[in-house]
Amino acid sequence: MSNSQNSTPTNFIRQIIDQDRQTGKHGGRVHTRFPPEPNGYLHIGHAKSIVLNFGIAEDYQGLCNLRFDDTNPHKENIEFVESIQDDVHWLGYDWDDRLFYASDYFQHLYDFAVELIENGKAFVCDLDGEEMRAYRGTLTEPGRESPYRARSVAENLELFQRMKAGDFEDGARVLRAKIDMASPNMNMRDPTLYRIRHGVIHHQTGEAWCIYPMYDYTHPISDALEGITHSLCTLEFEDHRPLYDWVLDNISIPNHPQQIEFSRLNLAYTVVSKRKLTQLVDEGYVEGWDDPRMPTLAGMRRRGYSAASIREFCHRIGVTKADGLVEMGMLENCIREDLNAHAPRRMAVLHPLKLVIENYPEEKSETLKAPNHPKDESMGGREIEFCREIYIDRADFREQANKKYKRLVSGGEVRLRNAYVIKCEEVMKNNQGEIVELRCSYDPETLGKNPEGRKVRGVIHWVSARHGVKGEVRLYDRLFNRADADKVEEGGHFTDNLNPDSLRTLTDCYFEPALASAGVGEQYQFEREGYFILDSREAAREEPVFNRIITLRDSWAKIDKPGG
């Protein structure tokens, strides 16, 4: 969970809350909310908001609600509702009995709209979309009042009731606030409060409504009805704050939360636009919303990222009002640090080369001991099987190499991890000159030790050919090949920046026997290869499928810059 209040670095939002508590505002209460739209899966940007809202509530012994902003049923469905709940729970937070929907308040919202009409603060407008844009003006020119702005209260009430009753087609009429068409803030130029939407079945209210409130009208009222004290949102809503306050100031509602904006999370090598993420899914660039290359929390969970590492990342980047591009390396470092401390070690050979130990008896095998973690004895150990024929990685052998090469060479010696010292005696090749097998010898006196004065080139991993488990490995990498993934050349498209090597599949891999019982969600370090996890979607397969979570070191460090 989030850090304690004493250990969490302060930020401008916490300073506002501290001052409010000192002055007794809201009776000293702290009540936040996380209000996602159920029109897609949550992504890493949402994680920042989740950690901030739930974390602040926890640190101040307050409350945090989960509320779905379900005012646009054309793009929403129950799959997204369920996935969002799963993601918030996975990150380590809970809303107890405070699960709400904006649709819970549809009758309240309608009644408040009637109140605005009765007070001369709202009117029904017949302008179509194109006309409304023309009347709205520009950033340098004021807008013009709608010719329907002067309608009487009685006429507006009748028309609004008929909108609710379904008497008009989509787009025929809208309800607008009556504010100021000359305002320098475009959001205050008589914004739309309600629009007509026929032919949709809302996932919560069914066909009960054919008019739906706009976000800028719904959000402040939902906050107020729930007793929210501090409404935290990203900077793109800063210009919407005057409208947030106007709505609450002009209806008979006692609670008035404070909207506070912070910078959104912009992560290098990533896009977090829901429109673009939806396009990646719909057009088949990825396997789905939970594709391990996606920046969605579902994708990151399937990839093997830990919730703790994402929470730590959100704490490290902090909360400011300054937009910027966060290096992907910062997130990956948080993941590596967490996995290095907690992931048990295993051996896996991803590019197998057969090795025969000729002086080891053919029928013999033995069980060796290996620690689960080299620096944490509390994690215990496991048994590994050793026999005459084993697999090593092809990259761990060269016929000839200089002294900097710390692996096996023809005529040279290396130690097998947790086993013996071996020497390469002969190299077997096929008719094409390709190496197909190594013939070696071993020294039975070297189990767990090096005889005095004996030097070997290095230590390599291996898997018993007789006991090893065959399976598949998917090597996932960054989805985009440039840091500013949204940037495109003239006439280009953001998909031009997709990394063609974001997924490589290896089908003839061998794992030590202990990995045959790997469970969903269990993370491992494959020694010298990286961190891996059993693919949750492929868990039922007879041959296991492991996803690479992340490499042992940052292979992007030299190119991790915009346009790199």
Protein Blocks (a to p, Z undefined) as FASTA:
>chain_A
ZZdfklpccdfklmmmmmmmmnopghlpacddddddffbccdfklmmmmmmmmmmmmmno
pacddddddfblklgcfklmmmmmmmmmmnopaehjacccfklmmmmmmmmmmmmmmnop
accdfbdfklmmmmnopfkbccdddfklmpcfklmmmmmmmmmnopacehkaccdddfbf
kbfblklnopafbdcdehiacfklommbccdcdfklmmmmmmmmnopabdcddfklmmmm
mmmmmmmmmcccfbdcddddddddddehiafbfklmmmmmmnopagbjklckbcbfklmm
mnopafklmmmmmmmnopafbdcdddfklmmmmmmmmmmmmmccddddfbdcddddfkbc
fkbccdddddfbfklmknopadddddfbdcddfklpcfbdcfklccdcehiacddehiac
dddfbdcddfkopafbdcddddfklgoiacehiacfbdcddddfklmccddddddddfbf
cfblmbccehiafklmpcfklpccdfbbcddfklmmpcehiacddehkbccdddfklmmp
mbacdddfbdfbdfklmmmcghZZ
